[in-house]
Amino acid sequence: MPVRQQDISQIAGKIERYCASAERCRQDVIRKLSQSGVEPATIEKLIRRLERRGFLDEKRYARLFAREKFHLSAWGKIKIRHALRQKGISDDLIEVALEEIPQEEYLATLRKLFSQKIHALAATDKASRKEKVFRYLAGRGFEPDLITRLMENDG
């Protein structure tokens, strides 16, 4: 049964408030509307409306997501890229977002995490420590070549 215009207006108001409360991506909005029983055709209309009115912007979302995950969670670019792909963000927008992470800050964060982990594992034998540190940094999403270079210079 099609949704009435009055119902669509109510749903639109709710989804606008949902988007206004925090930055959202298309996938978040689609999931929310689908869970509420909204039909796919109506979902697309609502998404276009949200985009037109500035409530939904994938580029803005990707940039904010990348900044937050890097600065607040100390994620590397690989982990950020993967998470954004899981959110349905295009590779072009992901690259734009990742380019905004200053390389100096990125390397400083990597060095800081490296140093903290090395000190935490001070009692471990050297070979085991290097392996554990590498796995830790790679698990945080940092590039293996950067980790290897850092370990050769500082490790």
N, C-alpha and C positions, 0 to 999 in steps of 0.2 A: 504494500500500500504506500503510495507516494506521500512524502512529508508535506504538510501544508505550509503555505508561505509564512504564516504566523509562527509556526514551529521553527522554520528555518531562521527567522529573525531572532528567536530566542536562542537557538543553537549558535548563531553567529555571534551574539553578544557574549555568550559563555566562552566560546573558543577565542574571542578577542581578549577577554580577561585572562584566559589561560596563557595566551602568548605574551600579554603585557606583564605578567608576573615574573617571567624569566625568558631568556632567549630560547627559542624552539626551532627545530628543523622540520622540514616537510614530514619526515617519517614519524616524528613525535605527534604531530597534528593528525596525521592519517590514523595512527594507532588509537589516539584518544577518541576521534570521531567514530571509528569502526567499533570500538568497545561500547559506544553509546547507541549503536544500531543505525547509524546514518548510512544511507546508500552511497555507493561509489560515485555516482554522477553528482550527487549533492556535495560530497566531500570535495570533488574537484572544483565545483563552483565556489565553495567556501575558501578553499586554498587560494584560488585566484583573487578573491576579495581580500583576503589577509595580505597577500603580496602587494596588491594595488594600494592598500591602506598603510603599508609599512609595518604591519605586525609580524610578518614572516619574510625573512631575507636569508637565504642560504649562505651567501658570502659573509654577511655580518656574523652569522652563527658560527661558521667555520673559523673565522678570525678570532672571535671571542673564546671559542672552545680551545683552540690551539694555545692562546695566551694563558688561559686559566690552567690548563693541564701542565704546561711548562712551568709557570711561575708558582702555582700552588701545590702541584703534585710531583714536580720534578720529573715529568715524563720526557723521554727522548722523542725524536721525530718519527721513528718507526712506529712506536706505540700510538702516538697521536694520529698518524696517517691511518693506521689500522682501525682505530676507534671511529674516525670520521667516515671511513669507507663503510663500516658497520651501520652508520647512521644514514647511509645513502647519499653522502656528499660526493660530488663529481671530483675526479682527479685534478682537474684544472683549479677548482676552488680550494682543494686541499693544498696544492702547491703554493697558491697565493697566500694562504694562511701560514704555512710553514716558513715562507720567505720573510715574514714579519718578525720571526724570532731572531734577535740579533746574535750573530755568530759568536761574538765575544762572550756574551752572557751564556750562550749554550755551552761553550767550552769551559767556562768558569764553573757552571753547574756540574758538568761532567767531572771536572777535577775535584770539586768539593765532595761529591758522592764517592769518588774513587778514594780520596784521602780518608773519609769517615769509615768506609768499609775496610780499608787496609788496617787502620788503627783498631777497629773492632775485632779483626782477625789476627792481631799481633802474635798471639800464642800458637798459631797454626804454622805448619811447615811451609816454606816458601812456594813450592810447586802447587800445593793444595790451595794456598791463599790466593795465588794468581788465578787459578781456575774458578774459585768461588767468587772472586771479585769480578771476573769477566762475565760469569753467568748472571750475577746480580745486576750489573750495568746493562747487559744485553736484555735482561728481563724488564728493565725500566724503559727500554725502547731506544737505547743509544746504538749507533752504528758500530758494527764490529771493527771496522778499520780505524775509527777514532779511538776505540777502547784499546786496541792493540798498540797504536802509536803512543798513547798515553802510558801504557804499561811498559813499553820499551824505554821511554824517556824517564819515567818516574819510579817504575816498579822495581 
